[in-house]
Structures are given as C-alpha cells and as structure tokens.
Amino acid sequence: MHDHKSTNGAEFQAVSNDTVESIEEPTRDDVFEVLSNRRRRYALHHLKQLDSTEPVDLSLVSTQVAAWELGSDPQSLSYDDRKNVHTSLYQFHAPKMDEMGLIHYDKRGGTVELTEYGREIDVYLETVSGRQIPWSIYFFLLSLGATVLATAVWLDLAPFSLFSDVAWTEFIAISFLFSSSVFAYYNRYSMRVGNDGPPPEVDD
C-alpha cells in the first residue's frame, strides 16, 4: 500500500515536470492577442515597470491599471473603481496572460509575476488620439509630398524653379532625417511597453 502511494507520487511529479517543460514560448500572434486588450496592456506595462523578481500582489497592479484608465491618482480611487478592474484581472485577464506564458499567475495567492518571455517583450504600440495620425500614414504622406515636389522641380515648374535642384534635394533629405529622428525617439522613449510613466496611450 505504501509502495503504491509512492509510485503515484512519482508519476504525478513526472507529469508535472512534463507539463512545465511543454510550455512553449508565445508566438508573435499570442503576444499581439494579449496586447489587443487595453487592460492587459496596462497590467503588463506596470509589471514591466516594477521589474520585480518576486510575485506581485494583483491588487497593486489592478489599482494602477484603474488609475490609468480613469486618468486619476491611485490614492484617490474609490473602492468600486478598484474592485471593477481587480475582478476582471482576477477572473479573466491574468489567466489569459498566464495561458499565453507571459506571467505566472497564482490565483489562490492573488499574485502575478512576469515570466522570462514576459520580461523580453519589447514591442511598441502605435497609439492615436483625435489630434494625431499614425506614423505609417505620416511617412506615406511625406513620401508622396517628396515625390510631387521632386517631380515639380524636375519639370521646372514655378515657384519651385526659384531654388536650385540641390537646395530642394537637401530640403527633402532634411525632412526625412528630422521625421525619422522624431520617430526613433518617440519609439524608444514613449511607445514601448514598460517604459517609465503611463502607457503610451495615456495622455500625460
């Protein structure tokens, strides 16, 4: 009888190890599926900011997520505000991120912790408010404008003929250089998950 229990224990341990080893790195589609939801983006953003090597209380994460969503200070949130976000993270979003392999979620203990894969996420989210256009559209329009300008200069149309071809070439080159520099800075310091400050889509 004792031997039978020991065998079962060994089998359970083996199954557990196989389960852990079978977890695969999330695919690009998995990552973007997780990040397609704003609340999950905010939670992941905060976890990466904390950069903790220990499990983090889910209530701490939900409080910050609620504050970002409401544009408020965490200390001024009402109980209902915090509870609404905490419930959705507890019941749905945290399990989803755990399933995708981005966090370890201890539902009984109410804690979450970034996995190795979650820590390595370095994607940017292009966010657009009512006063902005996507960078992809911006660069398309810039390229279109440069093409029209170059054509007008080549045809020697007025008033473009007032300046030399070299001057217009330098103008176009500087325009692209400046735009690319702004995009690189924005991408590096404002658009990445886990950067300092609020998520990219939250107005300062």
N, C-alpha and C positions, 0 to 999 in steps of 0.2 A: 504493500500500500504506500509506503514511504517512497519507494523507488518510482512508482507511477507518478506521484506528485512532482518528483524531481525532474522526470522526463518531460512532463507538461511544461514546467517552468523553463527548461532548456529550449523547448520548441517555441514557447512564447517569446523568449529572448531572441531567438533566431529570426522569427517573423518580424519582430520589432526592428532588428538591425536591417533586414531586407527592405522594410518599409522606408527607413531613413535613407538607405543607400539608393533607393529607387527614385527619390525626389530629383527631378531634373531642373536644370537652370531654365528660368522662364524665357519664353521666346519674345521677340520684339512685339508680336501681336498680343501676347499676355500682358506685357508692360503697358502697352497703349490701351488695352482694355481696362486695366486698373486705373490708369490716369485719365480715362474718359469721364470719370465721375469727379466732380469738384471736391466733394467731401473727402474722398480718398486721396486726392492730390494734396489737399491741405494737411491731412494727417501724416502723409509720407513726408511732406515738406518739413513739418515740425519735428518729426522723428530724426530726420537727417540733420536738422539744426542742433538738436540736443546731442547727437553723436555719442549717446551713452553706451557703455559696454555692459550695462545691467538692464534688466527688464524695466519698462516704464509703466507707471500706472495709467490705464486707459482714460481715467477721469481727467488726468492732467492734459492729455492730448485732446480730448473732447472739449475741454474748456477753451483751449487756444483756438481750435477749429471754429467753435461757436463765436468767439470774439472776432475772428477774421470774417466770418460770414455776415455778422451783424455790423461790422465796422465799429466795434466797441472795445473798451478795455476789459480784459479778463476779470478784473476785480468788480466791475460794475454789472456783470451779467446776473440775470435772475435765475432762480432755481429751475424754472421751466425751460429757459433758454439752454442751460447746460444739459438738462435731462433729455431734451429732444435729440440733441446731437449725440450724446452718450449712448442712448438707446439704439440709434441707427448704427453707430460704430460697433457697439457690442454685439448686436444681433446679425448684422449683415456685412458691413464694410470690412471690419477686422477679419472675420472668417474668410472673406473673399481674398484679401491680400495674403493671408496665411496659405490659402489654397494655391495661390499663384507663386508661392515661395519667396515673397518679398519680406514677410515678417514672421516671427514666431508669436503665436497668439495663445496665451494661457487663459482660456475662458473662465475657468474656475477661480483663478487668482486675479483675473481682471487686469492682466498686464500684457504689454506688447514689446517686441524687440526686433530691430532690423536684422535680417539675415545678411549673409555675405553678399548675396545678389542685390538685396535692397540697398546696401551701402554703396554698391558700384553703379547704381543708376545715375546717369549723367545726361539726361535728355532735356531739351528745352521746350517750353510750351509757348507758342506764339499766341499771345492774347490780344484781343482787340476791343477797345471801348468805342463808344459812339463817335469819338473825336479822332480815331486812328484808322489807318488802313494796314492790312497785313504787309509784312516785309516783302513777300513774294510778289504782291501786286505793285508795291512801290518800285522794286527793281525792274519789273516788266515795263512800267510806265517810264522809268528813267532810260531804259534801253530804247524804248520806242521814241522818246524825245530826242535821244542822241542820234538815232538813225535818221529822223526827219531833219535834224539840224545839219548833219553831215551831208545829206542829200541837197539841202538848200545851199550850203556852202559850195558844194561841187558844181551846182548849176549856176553859181554866181548870182544868186537872187538877192535883191535888196530887201532889207537893210543889212543882210549878212555879209554882203560884199564889202562893207565898210571896214572889216577887220580881216587880217590875213588868215590863210588856212592854218598856219602854225598856231596862231592865237586861239582859234576855235578848237583845234586839237588839244591844246593844253587845257582849255576850259572843260572839255568833255572828260579828259583824264582826271582832272582835279575833282570833278563832280563825282565820278565813280570812286575815287580814292577816299574822299570825305564820307560818302554814304557807306562804303564798306567798313571804314573805321568806326563809325557810329554803330553800325550793326554788330560788329565784333565786340565792342564794349558793352552794348545792350545785352547781347547774347551771353557774355561772360559774367556780367555782374547783376543782371536783372531778370533773366529769363530761365534760370536753371533751378530745378527742384533742390531745396536745401540751402540756398544762398541766405545770407543774412537778411533780416527784415521779413515782411509779409510775403506770401506767394506772389508771383508775377502779376496775377490778375486783380490783386487788391490794390486799390488806389491808396497812396501814402496820405 
